Amino acid sequence: MIDLVDKNFVLGLKKKETEIRSYFDKHFPSEKLIYHFTEGVGAQHNDGQVTSSLWDILCHNTIDKVSIDIFKNHIAMIEQAYKDDTVQHALFLEDDARFPSWNASKWQRIESWLQNHRWDIFYLGYCNWPYPWSTFVTKDIVQISSPLTAHAYILNRTGMAKILSTVDRNPHYRDTVHIDKLFTMIPSFQKYGMYPMASFQEKCPGLYLKACDKLKVRILFKTCCQWNEQFSVIFPILVIFISMFFICKFIGKIKIFDINK
């Protein structure tokens, strides 16, 4: 599916092993697949703290035992990939990552760019929050400011090393930070993504559902990510346009003032 990638790591619950293997064995070459099954922690999904505020939920400032377990397992997969010198690029997937459509020619263009430019992480799916700011580098690729979700992303060895060294220097992150938020906290971590994104989570994340409950709305997470993706590329253009408008008005006032003098 992705020639650039040396190994595809899939994180899933042991009790769903048959179902998980059935899906990923169909869509990815078996010789590149490495499954990472975990027993889980007895909860259905990441729920955050029940009493957390809406803002804390939206900004991933709330943590629970499920998100701590997810963090631990993502780091374990990244460590496994990094210890294997033959793995230059690895794709990391959660068991609910789905690819509704895949454009092979589009991916060939993306692979060509990835092989000739500097980057640390490349997202196949994401939600750009709380800073919805994406800028095009090609028609297929955007540089992303604050991508959340970690269901489908590629790391090169530089990216793996930056993540592992950050966790080594800050061991408390293992119990206090979501894995996707960690990626946004690493200094000079070069984050890019596919446009439009190709992968979505089959199930709505627990924190997202809790935010919907507080807002008393029900919107599919896939739909929310698609809206966010479009807004993230429009927002920088709006900011630039509005800034230029006010700068021009300010310059115009200065000229009028000079003439009157």
SULBEL-V652020 format. One record per residue. N is the residue number from 1. SS is DSSP state (H for helix, E for strand, L for the rest). PHI is phi in degrees with one decimal (NA if undefined). NEAR is the number of other ideal C-beta (glycine too) atoms within 10 Angstrom. Layout:
BEGIN
N:SS:PHI:NEAR + N:SS:PHI:NEAR
END
This chain:
BEGIN
1:L:NA:13 + 2:L:-128.9:19 + 3:L:-63.6:10 + 4:L:-59.2:17 + 5:L:-80.2:20 + 6:L:-86.5:15 + 7:E:-142.1:19 + 8:E:-112.9:22 + 9:E:-97.1:24 + 10:E:-121.2:22 + 11:E:-99.1:22 + 12:E:-157.7:22 + 13:E:-81.3:13 + 14:H:-57.2:11 + 15:H:-68.5:12 + 16:H:-109.0:14 + 17:H:-55.8:13 + 18:H:-61.3:7 + 19:H:-63.0:12 + 20:H:-66.7:21 + 21:H:-61.9:17 + 22:H:-59.7:10 + 23:H:-74.7:16 + 24:H:-73.5:18 + 25:H:-64.1:13 + 26:H:-78.0:7 + 27:H:-108.7:14 + 28:L:-132.8:18 + 29:L:-62.7:12 + 30:H:-60.9:9 + 31:H:-69.9:7 + 32:H:-104.0:16 + 33:E:-84.8:17 + 34:E:-129.4:14 + 35:E:-91.0:16 + 36:E:-123.8:16 + 37:E:-95.0:17 + 38:E:-130.0:15 + 39:L:-74.4:9 + 40:L:79.8:18 + 41:L:-124.1:13 + 42:L:89.8:8 + 43:L:-106.3:13 + 44:L:-73.2:9 + 45:L:-160.6:18 + 46:L:-63.2:22 + 47:L:-114.1:19 + 48:L:66.5:22 + 49:L:-80.4:13 + 50:L:-58.9:8 + 51:L:-92.1:7 + 52:L:-64.9:19 + 53:L:-74.6:12 + 54:H:-59.7:12 + 55:H:-64.4:12 + 56:H:-62.3:16 + 57:H:-67.3:23 + 58:H:-63.6:19 + 59:L:-96.3:14 + 60:L:58.0:22 + 61:L:-91.5:16 + 62:L:-106.4:21 + 63:L:-136.8:20 + 64:L:-148.2:19 + 65:H:-67.1:14 + 66:H:-70.2:19 + 67:H:-66.7:27 + 68:H:-64.9:18 + 69:H:-67.6:17 + 70:H:-62.8:21 + 71:H:-57.1:23 + 72:H:-56.3:14 + 73:H:-76.0:19 + 74:H:-64.1:23 + 75:H:-63.5:17 + 76:H:-62.6:14 + 77:H:-66.9:20 + 78:H:-63.9:21 + 79:H:-61.0:14 + 80:H:-61.7:15 + 81:H:-65.6:22 + 82:H:-69.7:17 + 83:H:-72.0:10 + 84:L:-94.7:13 + 85:L:-64.1:7 + 86:L:-80.1:7 + 87:L:-94.1:20 + 88:L:-90.9:15 + 89:E:-139.6:21 + 90:E:-133.6:25 + 91:E:-99.4:24 + 92:E:-113.8:25 + 93:E:-127.8:27 + 94:E:-94.6:24 + 95:L:-65.6:22 + 96:L:-100.4:19 + 97:E:-69.2:24 + 98:E:-129.1:17 + 99:L:-125.2:15 + 100:L:-57.7:8 + 101:L:-149.0:6 + 102:L:-137.6:13 + 103:L:-98.6:13 + 104:H:-64.5:8 + 105:H:-67.1:7 + 106:H:-62.9:15 + 107:H:-66.5:19 + 108:H:-61.1:12 + 109:H:-65.8:14 + 110:H:-66.1:22 + 111:H:-59.2:16 + 112:H:-60.6:12 + 113:H:-65.8:15 + 114:H:-61.2:19 + 115:H:-75.4:9 + 116:H:-121.5:7 + 117:L:-136.4:12 + 118:L:-88.9:9 + 119:L:-162.1:19 + 120:L:-117.3:21 + 121:E:-138.3:25 + 122:E:-129.7:25 + 123:E:-93.2:26 + 124:L:-92.0:22 + 125:L:-157.0:25 + 126:L:-168.5:29 + 127:E:-130.7:26 + 128:E:-83.0:26 + 129:L:-152.5:19 + 130:L:-92.1:12 + 131:L:-114.6:13 + 132:L:-75.6:20 + 133:L:-136.0:16 + 134:E:-127.3:28 + 135:E:-124.3:13 + 136:E:-72.6:12 + 137:E:-110.3:14 + 138:E:-143.7:13 + 139:L:-68.8:9 + 140:L:-106.8:18 + 141:E:-133.4:21 + 142:E:-123.4:26 + 143:E:-91.0:14 + 144:E:-112.7:26 + 145:L:-80.1:18 + 146:L:-143.7:22 + 147:E:-71.6:27 + 148:E:-108.9:25 + 149:L:84.9:25 + 150:L:-138.2:25 + 151:L:-87.7:23 + 152:E:-159.7:24 + 153:E:-148.9:26 + 154:E:-111.9:23 + 155:E:-120.4:27 + 156:E:-93.7:20 + 157:H:-67.1:15 + 158:H:-63.3:14 + 159:H:-63.1:24 + 160:H:-59.2:23 + 161:H:-62.9:14 + 162:H:-64.2:20 + 163:H:-65.1:23 + 164:H:-66.0:15 + 165:H:-69.1:11 + 166:H:-64.2:17 + 167:H:-68.8:20 + 168:H:-62.5:9 + 169:H:-76.7:8 + 170:L:-130.3:13 + 171:L:-61.0:8 + 172:L:-68.0:8 + 173:H:-60.6:18 + 174:H:-59.8:14 + 175:H:-112.6:12 + 176:H:-131.0:14 + 177:L:-130.3:22 + 178:L:-72.8:25 + 179:H:-61.4:25 + 180:H:-69.7:23 + 181:H:-69.5:20 + 182:H:-53.8:22 + 183:H:-61.1:26 + 184:H:-83.1:20 + 185:H:-94.9:12 + 186:L:-80.0:17 + 187:L:-59.9:6 + 188:L:58.4:6 + 189:L:-83.4:17 + 190:L:-86.5:17 + 191:E:-110.7:23 + 192:E:-131.2:24 + 193:E:-148.3:24 + 194:E:-78.0:22 + 195:L:-130.6:21 + 196:L:-70.2:15 + 197:L:-63.4:21 + 198:L:-107.2:20 + 199:L:-122.0:21 + 200:E:-133.7:22 + 201:E:-83.0:22 + 202:L:-65.0:13 + 203:L:-109.7:15 + 204:L:-71.8:17 + 205:L:-60.4:22 + 206:H:-58.6:18 + 207:H:-64.2:24 + 208:H:-63.7:23 + 209:H:-62.5:18 + 210:H:-66.1:21 + 211:H:-63.9:19 + 212:H:-62.3:17 + 213:H:-61.3:12 + 214:H:-67.9:14 + 215:H:-85.9:12 + 216:L:58.6:6 + 217:L:-132.8:9 + 218:L:-137.9:9 + 219:L:-128.0:12 + 220:L:-57.5:13 + 221:H:-62.2:18 + 222:H:-58.9:17 + 223:H:-62.8:10 + 224:H:-60.3:17 + 225:H:-63.8:22 + 226:H:-67.5:15 + 227:H:-61.8:13 + 228:H:-61.4:18 + 229:H:-59.9:23 + 230:H:-69.1:14 + 231:H:-63.4:14 + 232:H:-65.3:25 + 233:H:-89.7:17 + 234:H:-81.3:12 + 235:H:-57.1:16 + 236:H:-60.0:15 + 237:H:-65.3:10 + 238:H:-62.3:10 + 239:H:-61.7:11 + 240:H:-64.1:10 + 241:H:-62.5:9 + 242:H:-65.0:10 + 243:H:-61.8:10 + 244:H:-64.6:10 + 245:H:-60.9:10 + 246:H:-71.5:9 + 247:H:-64.6:10 + 248:H:-63.7:10 + 249:H:-64.0:10 + 250:H:-64.6:9 + 251:H:-63.4:10 + 252:H:-61.3:10 + 253:H:-66.1:10 + 254:H:-63.6:10 + 255:H:-64.2:9 + 256:H:-62.9:10 + 257:H:-62.4:9 + 258:H:-64.8:8 + 259:H:-65.0:7 + 260:H:-65.8:6 + 261:L:-68.7:5
END
